[in-house]
């Protein structure tokens, strides 16, 4: 069964202070586990596991004002992240860290549209969205504006998928993505649009106003990406995405543009939305020479754009077969062909 996460905002009137106190205690446990694991590795060459950290923090929940399951989950998460990122020590969680409180599925209850956790009731803005059946372990989390949410993973029945198309996706900056069927997903450049307003708020040290602007940019961008990715997944049963090195581009002069386009976020949306449907295949393939290769004759002609100077060439004509190409659509068609070939090879 696929799993989705329900995110519901908590009313701040009575619960914000209590959640912030718990978040500080969670940070204290995290920092203790972080420092203890680092010292054990440095002095004794011992890699502490999540189970070891749980034993070290046993009995501290009452004094810290936390649920015992939460203390255990913090230790487990700290050990898992160290292993995942192969680091001896993780980042310190302090005042600037956004609030985070994990909970185990058996330590929380939902009753009459309210959340009961750690002997405290919390009201939410959309009580009808609270799960009635089975749910998994989740977390309370805080955003940059100080608002608190509860995130609850639940199993769900996926909708019947009727899409039968196949599409190649070429990620970019001018447009977030160009599809092999000729469609383009426009980059509305919300950050560039509100950059001056944000700069004024930051210069005058209006932190709350700056946080609101950042949230507005993020919400608009996420709305566009969700709508576009949902449409692509619903219409197609094969989605092939070209690998775009966003991390490398973020270190160049194009850093603001690549972050504003949010191509990595869009790619991740396509992947997890496709995985929620049984009959949708989503692949990621190398996009090397996809802009230069003619999608008709499958050769790399001398007339194709190349190098940094060729980035400004948006249309070109193949010198081998005479076919005229839109640069991005041609790349998307080649990406789709590579994806089909790789699937055919796997079947054989």
Secondary structure, DSSP 8 states (H G I E B T S, - for coil): --EEEEEEEB-HHHHHHHHHHHHHHHHHHHHHHHHHHHHHHHHH-----HHHHHHHTTT-HHHHT--HHHHHHHHHHHHHHHHHHT-SS-----TTS--EEEE-GGGEEEETTEEEETTEEEEBS-GGGS-SS----EEEEE-TTS-EEEEEEEE---------EEEEEEE-SSEEEEETTS-EEE---HHHHHHHHHHHHHHTT-HHHHHHHHHHHHHHHHHHHHHHHHHHHHHEEEEEEE---HHHHTTSTTHHHHHHHTHHHHHHHHHHHHHTSTT-EEEEE--TTTTTS-TTT----TTS--TGGGGG--EEE-TTT--EEEHHHHHHHHHHHHHHHHHHHHH-
